[in-house]
Amino acid sequence: MTRMDGRWVGRRARALAGVGGLVLAVLVGVGCQGGGKSGDGRMVARPVPYIPDVPVPATFKLVDKMTDDYSSGGVRVVRHEYEGGCDTAALRAFYQEQMPTYRWTRISDQNIQGEITLRFEKGNESCDIVIRPKSGGWGDRAAVRVVILPIDRTGREPPPREAQR
């Protein structure tokens, strides 16, 4: 039942364009798949993070096969990876805003060929957050790698620097 006089084909094309536009608006409007944003558009952290003093976006999940952590004698080593639907720029802004609320001091922030690395320090620990885009699926996807290591301040490591503003 196709009419080629333009009316039936035109209606179908307009309907498809309307549905496609609605889907695109929803994907762009959300920014991070599955929501996870506050009323003012900023990303929301999980209420109970995987690591007590490192926030994780609410919609991100722990990747068990890429994760290990241990602590002994007051020293901890953490290597966690999380994945979720969000663009890397939003994740960068999330960690720049959230880490200081957990008393981490930002030491450096860089983007090299799409891989963002943020370094924070607190006490005798460093926390490196590496954000990289992931391919596959619909919309923006990203992986976040969190590495917490002890800092040796016995002269082999430089003293902490002032926070960048």
CYANA upper distance limits for C-alpha pairs under 8 A (distance plus 0.5 A):
  2 THR  CA      8 TRP  CA      7.16
  2 THR  CA      9 VAL  CA      7.69
  3 ARG  CA      7 ARG  CA      7.72
  3 ARG  CA      8 TRP  CA      6.08
  3 ARG  CA      9 VAL  CA      7.22
  4 MET  CA      8 TRP  CA      7.62
  4 MET  CA      9 VAL  CA      7.04
  5 ASP  CA      9 VAL  CA      8.30
  6 GLY  CA     10 GLY  CA      5.94
  7 ARG  CA     11 ARG  CA      6.67
  8 TRP  CA     12 ARG  CA      6.79
  9 VAL  CA     13 ALA  CA      6.63
 10 GLY  CA     14 ARG  CA      6.63
 11 ARG  CA     15 ALA  CA      6.60
 12 ARG  CA     16 LEU  CA      6.65
 13 ALA  CA     17 ALA  CA      6.53
 14 ARG  CA     18 GLY  CA      6.54
 15 ALA  CA     19 VAL  CA      6.77
 16 LEU  CA     20 GLY  CA      6.53
 17 ALA  CA     21 GLY  CA      6.47
 18 GLY  CA     22 LEU  CA      6.68
 19 VAL  CA     23 VAL  CA      6.78
 20 GLY  CA     24 LEU  CA      6.69
 21 GLY  CA     25 ALA  CA      6.54
 22 LEU  CA     26 VAL  CA      6.72
 23 VAL  CA     27 LEU  CA      6.79
 24 LEU  CA     28 VAL  CA      6.57
 25 ALA  CA     29 GLY  CA      6.21
 26 VAL  CA     30 VAL  CA      6.53
 27 LEU  CA     31 GLY  CA      7.00
 27 LEU  CA     33 GLN  CA      7.81
 27 LEU  CA    139 GLY  CA      7.47
 30 VAL  CA     34 GLY  CA      8.10
 30 VAL  CA     35 GLY  CA      6.48
 30 VAL  CA     37 LYS  CA      8.45
 31 GLY  CA     35 GLY  CA      8.32
 31 GLY  CA     86 CYS  CA      6.72
 31 GLY  CA     87 ASP  CA      7.62
 32 CYS  CA     36 GLY  CA      7.36
 32 CYS  CA     37 LYS  CA      8.20
 32 CYS  CA     85 GLY  CA      5.79
 32 CYS  CA     86 CYS  CA      4.51
 32 CYS  CA     87 ASP  CA      7.33
 32 CYS  CA    140 ASP  CA      7.94
 33 GLN  CA     59 THR  CA      8.13
 33 GLN  CA     84 GLY  CA      8.08
 33 GLN  CA     85 GLY  CA      5.17
 33 GLN  CA     86 CYS  CA      6.60
 33 GLN  CA    139 GLY  CA      8.00
 33 GLN  CA    140 ASP  CA      8.25
 34 GLY  CA     59 THR  CA      7.03
 34 GLY  CA     85 GLY  CA      7.92
 35 GLY  CA     59 THR  CA      7.81
 36 GLY  CA     43 MET  CA      6.26
 36 GLY  CA     44 VAL  CA      5.91
 36 GLY  CA     45 ALA  CA      8.31
 36 GLY  CA     57 PRO  CA      7.57
 36 GLY  CA     58 ALA  CA      5.96
 36 GLY  CA     59 THR  CA      6.26
 37 LYS  CA     41 GLY  CA      5.99
 37 LYS  CA     42 ARG  CA      5.78
 37 LYS  CA     43 MET  CA      4.78
 37 LYS  CA     44 VAL  CA      5.70
 38 SER  CA     42 ARG  CA      5.95
 38 SER  CA     43 MET  CA      6.70
 38 SER  CA     44 VAL  CA      6.53
 42 ARG  CA     94 PHE  CA      7.99
 43 MET  CA     57 PRO  CA      7.04
 43 MET  CA     58 ALA  CA      8.30
 43 MET  CA     90 ALA  CA      8.08
 43 MET  CA     94 PHE  CA      6.80
 44 VAL  CA     57 PRO  CA      6.27
 44 VAL  CA     58 ALA  CA      6.25
 45 ALA  CA     49 PRO  CA      8.18
 45 ALA  CA     55 PRO  CA      6.31
 45 ALA  CA     56 VAL  CA      5.82
 45 ALA  CA     57 PRO  CA      4.86
 45 ALA  CA     58 ALA  CA      5.33
 46 ARG  CA     55 PRO  CA      7.44
 46 ARG  CA     56 VAL  CA      6.30
 46 ARG  CA     57 PRO  CA      6.21
 46 ARG  CA     58 ALA  CA      4.59
 46 ARG  CA     59 THR  CA      8.13
 47 PRO  CA     58 ALA  CA      8.01
 48 VAL  CA     52 PRO  CA      8.02
 49 PRO  CA     53 ASP  CA      8.18
 49 PRO  CA     54 VAL  CA      7.31
 49 PRO  CA     55 PRO  CA      6.26
 49 PRO  CA     56 VAL  CA      6.52
 50 TYR  CA     54 VAL  CA      8.25
 50 TYR  CA     56 VAL  CA      8.10
 50 TYR  CA     62 LEU  CA      8.41
 51 ILE  CA     55 PRO  CA      7.99
 53 ASP  CA    102 TYR  CA      6.20
 54 VAL  CA     99 MET  CA      7.31
 54 VAL  CA    102 TYR  CA      7.42
 55 PRO  CA     95 TYR  CA      8.21
 55 PRO  CA     98 GLN  CA      7.28
 55 PRO  CA     99 MET  CA      7.52
 56 VAL  CA     60 PHE  CA      7.26
 57 PRO  CA     94 PHE  CA      8.41
 59 THR  CA     84 GLY  CA      6.71
 59 THR  CA     85 GLY  CA      7.92
 60 PHE  CA     82 TYR  CA      6.43
 60 PHE  CA     83 GLU  CA      5.83
 60 PHE  CA     84 GLY  CA      4.96
 60 PHE  CA     85 GLY  CA      7.88
 61 LYS  CA     82 TYR  CA      5.77
 61 LYS  CA     83 GLU  CA      6.04
 61 LYS  CA     84 GLY  CA      6.94
 62 LEU  CA     67 THR  CA      8.27
 62 LEU  CA     80 HIS  CA      7.77
 62 LEU  CA     81 GLU  CA      6.49
 62 LEU  CA     82 TYR  CA      4.99
 62 LEU  CA     83 GLU  CA      7.22
 63 VAL  CA     67 THR  CA      6.90
 63 VAL  CA     80 HIS  CA      8.00
 63 VAL  CA     81 GLU  CA      5.98
 63 VAL  CA     82 TYR  CA      5.95
 63 VAL  CA     83 GLU  CA      7.36
 64 ASP  CA     68 ASP  CA      8.42
 64 ASP  CA     81 GLU  CA      8.23
 66 MET  CA     79 ARG  CA      8.27
 66 MET  CA     80 HIS  CA      7.11
 66 MET  CA     81 GLU  CA      6.35
 67 THR  CA     79 ARG  CA      6.00
 67 THR  CA     80 HIS  CA      4.91
 67 THR  CA     81 GLU  CA      6.36
 68 ASP  CA     78 VAL  CA      6.71
 68 ASP  CA     79 ARG  CA      5.79
 68 ASP  CA     80 HIS  CA      6.76
 69 ASP  CA     76 ARG  CA      7.89
 69 ASP  CA     77 VAL  CA      6.06
 69 ASP  CA     78 VAL  CA      4.73
 69 ASP  CA     79 ARG  CA      6.41
 69 ASP  CA     80 HIS  CA      8.01
 70 TYR  CA     76 ARG  CA      6.20
 70 TYR  CA     77 VAL  CA      6.05
 70 TYR  CA     78 VAL  CA      7.05
 71 SER  CA     75 VAL  CA      5.92
 71 SER  CA     76 ARG  CA      4.49
 71 SER  CA     77 VAL  CA      6.77
 72 SER  CA     76 ARG  CA      6.95
 75 VAL  CA    150 PRO  CA      7.08
 76 ARG  CA    148 ILE  CA      7.88
 76 ARG  CA    149 LEU  CA      7.19
 76 ARG  CA    150 PRO  CA      7.37
 77 VAL  CA    147 VAL  CA      7.97
 77 VAL  CA    148 ILE  CA      6.04
 77 VAL  CA    149 LEU  CA      5.59
 77 VAL  CA    150 PRO  CA      7.63
 78 VAL  CA    146 VAL  CA      7.78
 78 VAL  CA    147 VAL  CA      5.87
 78 VAL  CA    148 ILE  CA      5.42
 78 VAL  CA    149 LEU  CA      7.33
 79 ARG  CA    145 ARG  CA      7.60
 79 ARG  CA    146 VAL  CA      6.19
 79 ARG  CA    147 VAL  CA      5.08
 79 ARG  CA    148 ILE  CA      7.20
 80 HIS  CA    145 ARG  CA      6.25
 80 HIS  CA    146 VAL  CA      5.68
 80 HIS  CA    147 VAL  CA      7.11
 81 GLU  CA    143 ALA  CA      7.33
 81 GLU  CA    144 VAL  CA      6.07
 81 GLU  CA    145 ARG  CA      4.92
 81 GLU  CA    146 VAL  CA      6.77
 82 TYR  CA    143 ALA  CA      6.11
 82 TYR  CA    144 VAL  CA      5.63
 82 TYR  CA    145 ARG  CA      7.02
 83 GLU  CA    141 ARG  CA      7.86
 83 GLU  CA    142 ALA  CA      6.30
 83 GLU  CA    143 ALA  CA      4.97
 83 GLU  CA    144 VAL  CA      6.85
 84 GLY  CA    141 ARG  CA      6.20
 84 GLY  CA    142 ALA  CA      6.28
 84 GLY  CA    143 ALA  CA      7.23
 85 GLY  CA    139 GLY  CA      7.66
 85 GLY  CA    140 ASP  CA      6.11
 85 GLY  CA    141 ARG  CA      4.69
 85 GLY  CA    142 ALA  CA      6.69
 86 CYS  CA     90 ALA  CA      7.44
 86 CYS  CA     91 LEU  CA      7.61
 86 CYS  CA    139 GLY  CA      8.39
 86 CYS  CA    140 ASP  CA      5.67
 86 CYS  CA    141 ARG  CA      5.67
 86 CYS  CA    142 ALA  CA      6.53
 87 ASP  CA     91 LEU  CA      7.09
 87 ASP  CA    133 PRO  CA      7.76
 87 ASP  CA    140 ASP  CA      5.70
 87 ASP  CA    141 ARG  CA      6.78
 87 ASP  CA    142 ALA  CA      6.94
 88 THR  CA     92 ARG  CA      6.63
 88 THR  CA    116 ILE  CA      8.23
 88 THR  CA    131 ILE  CA      6.94
 88 THR  CA    132 ARG  CA      7.12
 88 THR  CA    133 PRO  CA      6.88
 88 THR  CA    142 ALA  CA      6.96
 89 ALA  CA     93 ALA  CA      6.84
 90 ALA  CA     94 PHE  CA      6.62
 91 LEU  CA     95 TYR  CA      6.81
 91 LEU  CA    131 ILE  CA      7.93
 92 ARG  CA     96 GLN  CA      6.64
 92 ARG  CA    116 ILE  CA      7.86
 92 ARG  CA    131 ILE  CA      8.00
 93 ALA  CA     97 GLU  CA      6.60
 94 PHE  CA     98 GLN  CA      6.39
 95 TYR  CA     99 MET  CA      6.03
 96 GLN  CA    100 PRO  CA      7.96
 96 GLN  CA    106 ARG  CA      8.20
 97 GLU  CA    101 THR  CA      8.06
 98 GLN  CA    102 TYR  CA      7.52
 99 MET  CA    103 ARG  CA      7.19
 99 MET  CA    104 TRP  CA      5.93
 99 MET  CA    105 THR  CA      8.02
 99 MET  CA    106 ARG  CA      8.44
 99 MET  CA    120 PHE  CA      8.43
100 PRO  CA    104 TRP  CA      5.34
100 PRO  CA    105 THR  CA      6.51
100 PRO  CA    106 ARG  CA      8.03
103 ARG  CA    122 LYS  CA      7.28
104 TRP  CA    120 PHE  CA      6.23
104 TRP  CA    121 GLU  CA      6.01
104 TRP  CA    122 LYS  CA      5.53
105 THR  CA    120 PHE  CA      5.67
105 THR  CA    121 GLU  CA      5.75
105 THR  CA    122 LYS  CA      6.80
105 THR  CA    163 ALA  CA      6.45
106 ARG  CA    118 LEU  CA      7.93
106 ARG  CA    119 ARG  CA      6.52
106 ARG  CA    120 PHE  CA      4.87
106 ARG  CA    121 GLU  CA      7.14
106 ARG  CA    163 ALA  CA      6.12
106 ARG  CA    164 GLN  CA      6.97
107 ILE  CA    118 LEU  CA      8.19
107 ILE  CA    119 ARG  CA      5.91
107 ILE  CA    120 PHE  CA      5.77
107 ILE  CA    121 GLU  CA      7.34
107 ILE  CA    161 ARG  CA      7.34
107 ILE  CA    162 GLU  CA      7.90
107 ILE  CA    163 ALA  CA      6.20
107 ILE  CA    164 GLN  CA      6.83
108 SER  CA    117 THR  CA      8.42
108 SER  CA    118 LEU  CA      6.21
108 SER  CA    119 ARG  CA      5.62
108 SER  CA    120 PHE  CA      7.67
108 SER  CA    164 GLN  CA      7.84
109 ASP  CA    116 ILE  CA      7.93
109 ASP  CA    117 THR  CA      6.36
109 ASP  CA    118 LEU  CA      4.96
109 ASP  CA    119 ARG  CA      6.96
110 GLN  CA    116 ILE  CA      6.14
110 GLN  CA    117 THR  CA      5.88
110 GLN  CA    118 LEU  CA      7.01
111 ASN  CA    115 GLU  CA      6.00
111 ASN  CA    116 ILE  CA      4.78
111 ASN  CA    117 THR  CA      6.88
112 ILE  CA    116 ILE  CA      6.96
114 GLY  CA    132 ARG  CA      7.16
114 GLY  CA    133 PRO  CA      7.93
115 GLU  CA    130 VAL  CA      7.43
115 GLU  CA    131 ILE  CA      6.34
115 GLU  CA    132 ARG  CA      5.33
115 GLU  CA    133 PRO  CA      7.98
116 ILE  CA    129 ILE  CA      8.47
116 ILE  CA    130 VAL  CA      6.13
116 ILE  CA    131 ILE  CA      5.50
116 ILE  CA    132 ARG  CA      6.95
117 THR  CA    128 ASP  CA      7.32
117 THR  CA    129 ILE  CA      6.13
117 THR  CA    130 VAL  CA      4.99
117 THR  CA    131 ILE  CA      6.90
118 LEU  CA    128 ASP  CA      6.25
118 LEU  CA    129 ILE  CA      5.63
118 LEU  CA    130 VAL  CA      7.02
119 ARG  CA    126 SER  CA      7.57
119 ARG  CA    127 CYS  CA      6.27
119 ARG  CA    128 ASP  CA      5.03
119 ARG  CA    129 ILE  CA      6.88
120 PHE  CA    126 SER  CA      6.25
120 PHE  CA    127 CYS  CA      5.56
120 PHE  CA    128 ASP  CA      6.86
121 GLU  CA    125 GLU  CA      6.22
121 GLU  CA    126 SER  CA      4.91
121 GLU  CA    127 CYS  CA      6.53
121 GLU  CA    160 PRO  CA      8.42
122 LYS  CA    126 SER  CA      7.03
124 ASN  CA    150 PRO  CA      6.25
124 ASN  CA    151 ILE  CA      5.55
124 ASN  CA    152 ASP  CA      7.85
124 ASN  CA    153 ARG  CA      8.39
125 GLU  CA    148 ILE  CA      7.11
125 GLU  CA    149 LEU  CA      6.09
125 GLU  CA    150 PRO  CA      4.88
125 GLU  CA    151 ILE  CA      5.64
126 SER  CA    147 VAL  CA      8.47
126 SER  CA    148 ILE  CA      6.06
126 SER  CA    149 LEU  CA      5.95
126 SER  CA    150 PRO  CA      6.79
126 SER  CA    151 ILE  CA      6.84
127 CYS  CA    146 VAL  CA      7.31
127 CYS  CA    147 VAL  CA      6.02
127 CYS  CA    148 ILE  CA      4.88
127 CYS  CA    149 LEU  CA      7.15
128 ASP  CA    145 ARG  CA      8.35
128 ASP  CA    146 VAL  CA      6.31
128 ASP  CA    147 VAL  CA      5.67
128 ASP  CA    148 ILE  CA      7.03
129 ILE  CA    144 VAL  CA      7.21
129 ILE  CA    145 ARG  CA      6.10
129 ILE  CA    146 VAL  CA      5.21
129 ILE  CA    147 VAL  CA      7.06
130 VAL  CA    144 VAL  CA      6.16
130 VAL  CA    145 ARG  CA      5.52
130 VAL  CA    146 VAL  CA      7.13
131 ILE  CA    142 ALA  CA      7.42
131 ILE  CA    143 ALA  CA      6.34
131 ILE  CA    144 VAL  CA      5.15
131 ILE  CA    145 ARG  CA      7.03
132 ARG  CA    142 ALA  CA      6.17
132 ARG  CA    143 ALA  CA      5.99
132 ARG  CA    144 VAL  CA      7.19
133 PRO  CA    140 ASP  CA      8.09
133 PRO  CA    141 ARG  CA      6.50
133 PRO  CA    142 ALA  CA      4.82
133 PRO  CA    143 ALA  CA      6.81
134 LYS  CA    140 ASP  CA      8.17
134 LYS  CA    141 ARG  CA      5.64
134 LYS  CA    142 ALA  CA      5.31
134 LYS  CA    143 ALA  CA      6.87
135 SER  CA    140 ASP  CA      8.45
135 SER  CA    141 ARG  CA      7.16
136 GLY  CA    141 ARG  CA      8.16
137 GLY  CA    141 ARG  CA      8.20
151 ILE  CA    157 GLU  CA      8.02
152 ASP  CA    156 ARG  CA      7.61
152 ASP  CA    157 GLU  CA      6.64
153 ARG  CA    157 GLU  CA      5.99
153 ARG  CA    158 PRO  CA      7.64
153 ARG  CA    159 PRO  CA      7.34
